[in-house]
Amino acid sequence: MDRRFALMIEPAADVRTDYSDTFAIVDASAPALSVGELSTQRGDGVFESIGVVDTHAQETEPHLQRLAHSARLCELPEPNLAQWRQAIGVAAAQCGPGESVIKLILSRGVDHGPAPTAWVTAAPAPDFSAARTSGIRVVTLDRGYDSGAAERSPWLLLGAKTLSYAVNMAALREAHRRGADDAIFVTTDGVVLEAPTASLILRFGDRFVTPAPHGGILQGTTQISLFAHLVQQGFATEYATVPTADLTRADQAWLLSSVRLAAPITAIDDAALTVDHAFTDALNAYLLSPRD
Ligand code: PLP
C-alpha cells in the first residue's frame, strides 16, 4: 500500500464495535470529493493533524475531543468519536515505520448532497529534524484583533480548528518574506497568542509559561502533553496572559505542534534567544515516545 491515502468515512450515528463497512480507502492520487464540497468551496469544516510514530497515533483522545469541540463551535453535527477512533486506528496501522501525519477532516458536506462529509488522510511526515535541532527564527505579527475579540464575536470561530487556514498560511509567507521561519501572532492590545500552526511556550528559570487558552487561541495537544511531562520532571507550568514585551525576557522559547514537535526559537524579531540543545533533544525524545 502506498503510504499516501485517504480513508473516506460514511458518518454513522449508531454506536457499535465495528465501523469498517463505513470506510473506503482511496489512493491519494484518485478523485474522492464532489465538486459541491463545502470544505473546498468555503473552507467550511474542521480538522485535526495527528502525529504518527511507528504506526502509533499520538494523543488520539485529545485530538478527538478537540475535533468535537471545533465541530460544536461551528455548529456541525456531533462527530461519532467511536467511528473516528476506529478510522484513526485503521489509517495508523497502514502508515509504516517512521513518522507520518494523519489528518481528520469533517466538512459541512456537499451543497444539496450528502452532509456532513468526513475523511482521514495519511502521508509520511516532512523531515523536521533541522527545525528540531538547529531551531527557528520567528517574527511577531499583528493578528488584527484585540484580546476581547473571541468573547465579543463568537462567529469569528476563534479557538476552533477550522479548514479556513488561508490567513495562517499568509502569515507564514509574510514571516518568510521577513527572513524568518515562523510567526507569533499578537493582539492589537499587545497580548501574545500563538503561531499560525503551533503553540508557544516560554521558559523563565524553572517555570514554563504558555498563553492562556481563553480568548481566541487553539489549545495545543502537544503543549498539554509537554506540560504534564514537565510537571513530572519537577518544573512549574503556568497559563498566563503574556504581554508582547515578555517574549524577549524569556530564557528560552519553543513552538510546539503535533508533527514538527518542539522547535526551539533562536530569535524573536531579531532579538536572539539561547537554545539548550540537550534539553530540547530530551523534549523531542519524550514527544516521539508513544503517547495516548
Ligand atoms: N495553534 C494552531 C493555530 C494550530 O494550527 C496548531 C496545530 O495545528 C497548534 C496551535 C498546535 O496544536 P497541536 O499541538 O495539537 O498540534
Boltz pocket constraint, residues with backbone or C-beta under 6 A from the ligand:
constraints:
  - pocket:
      binder: B
      contacts: [[A, 49], [A, 194], [A, 195], [A, 196], [A, 197], [A, 198], [A, 199], [A, 218], [A, 219], [A, 220], [A, 221], [A, 222], [A, 223], [A, 256], [A, 257], [A, 258], [A, 259]]
      max_distance: 6.0
